[in-house]
């Protein structure tokens, strides 16, 4: 990936995930910010397959919706398949609505 693309993607992801600009060490960020940095790193190179474990846990509702909108968008363009684990029922319903794109849900029930 060319450096200019990395810089553009980084700027986009910082805004999308409401992360601070600058060269702050990740260990000095809050736990929620550290999780969002991890998500940004996963999204940076626009992977063909993205596996996310609880990507919106501890995120405020507005940011959570922004993350979901972006995940839907990257699946619509046909370049990324997203696999997500979540315990939020509303996220399961939302993922089900967009499963015709490339977000898939696997339900595992204990019983």
C-alpha positions as CSV (number, residue, x, y, z in Angstrom):
1,X,0.0,0.0,0.0
2,X,1.5,3.4,-1.0
3,X,2.4,5.7,1.9
4,X,-0.1,8.3,0.7
5,X,-2.9,5.7,0.8
6,X,-1.8,4.7,4.3
7,X,-1.9,8.4,5.4
8,X,-5.3,8.9,3.9
9,X,-6.7,5.7,5.4
10,X,-5.2,6.6,8.8
11,X,-6.8,10.0,8.7
12,X,-10.2,8.5,7.7
13,X,-10.1,5.8,10.4
14,X,-9.0,8.3,13.1
15,X,-12.1,10.3,12.3
16,X,-14.4,7.3,11.9
17,X,-13.3,5.8,15.3
18,X,-13.1,9.1,17.1
19,X,-9.4,8.6,18.0
20,X,-7.0,11.4,19.0
21,X,-4.4,12.6,16.5
22,X,-0.8,12.6,17.4
23,X,1.9,10.2,18.3
24,X,0.5,9.3,21.7
25,X,1.6,5.8,22.8
26,X,-1.2,3.3,22.7
27,X,-0.5,2.2,26.2
28,X,-1.4,5.7,27.4
29,X,-4.8,5.6,25.8
30,X,-8.0,4.5,27.6
31,X,-9.1,0.9,27.3
32,X,-11.9,1.9,24.8
33,X,-9.5,3.9,22.7
34,X,-7.1,1.0,22.7
35,X,-9.8,-1.3,21.3
36,X,-10.6,1.3,18.6
37,X,-6.9,1.5,17.7
38,X,-7.0,-2.3,17.3
39,X,-10.0,-2.0,15.0
40,X,-8.3,0.8,13.0
41,X,-5.3,-1.5,12.5
42,X,-7.5,-4.3,11.3
43,X,-9.3,-2.0,8.8
44,X,-6.2,-0.1,7.6
45,X,-5.2,-2.3,4.7
46,X,-8.8,-3.1,3.6
47,X,-8.6,-6.9,4.0
48,X,-10.6,-9.4,2.0
49,X,-11.6,-11.2,5.2
50,X,-12.1,-9.3,8.5
51,X,-12.8,-11.3,11.7
52,X,-13.9,-9.1,14.6
53,X,-14.5,-10.2,18.2
54,X,-17.0,-7.8,19.9
55,X,-15.8,-4.7,17.9
56,X,-18.3,-2.4,19.5
57,X,-18.2,-3.4,23.1
58,X,-18.0,-0.4,25.4
59,X,-18.5,2.0,22.5
60,X,-21.1,4.8,22.7
61,X,-24.3,4.2,20.5
62,X,-23.4,7.0,18.0
63,X,-19.9,5.6,17.4
64,X,-21.3,2.0,17.3
65,X,-23.7,3.0,14.5
66,X,-20.8,4.7,12.7
67,X,-18.8,1.5,12.9
68,X,-21.7,-0.6,11.6
69,X,-22.3,1.8,8.7
70,X,-18.7,1.4,7.7
71,X,-18.8,-2.4,8.0
72,X,-21.9,-2.5,5.8
73,X,-20.2,-0.1,3.3
74,X,-17.1,-2.2,2.9
75,X,-19.1,-5.3,2.4
76,X,-21.3,-3.7,-0.2
77,X,-18.3,-2.8,-2.4
78,X,-17.6,-6.5,-2.5
79,X,-14.0,-6.4,-1.3
80,X,-14.4,-7.5,2.3
81,X,-16.2,-10.3,4.0
82,X,-16.9,-9.6,7.7
83,X,-17.3,-12.2,10.4
84,X,-18.4,-10.8,13.8
85,X,-19.0,-12.1,17.2
86,X,-21.3,-10.1,19.4
87,X,-23.5,-10.4,22.4
88,X,-25.7,-7.4,21.4
89,X,-29.0,-8.8,20.0
90,X,-29.6,-5.6,18.0
91,X,-26.3,-6.1,16.2
92,X,-27.3,-9.6,15.3
93,X,-30.5,-8.3,13.8
94,X,-28.6,-5.6,11.9
95,X,-26.1,-8.0,10.6
96,X,-28.9,-10.3,9.5
97,X,-30.4,-7.5,7.5
98,X,-27.2,-7.0,5.6
99,X,-26.2,-10.6,5.3
100,X,-27.0,-10.5,1.6
101,X,-23.9,-8.4,1.3
102,X,-21.0,-10.1,3.0
103,X,-21.6,-10.0,6.7
104,X,-22.4,-13.5,8.0
105,X,-23.8,-14.6,11.3
106,X,-23.3,-18.0,12.9
107,X,-25.6,-18.6,15.9
108,X,-24.2,-20.8,18.6
109,X,-26.6,-21.8,21.3
110,X,-25.8,-23.6,24.5
111,X,-28.5,-25.7,25.8
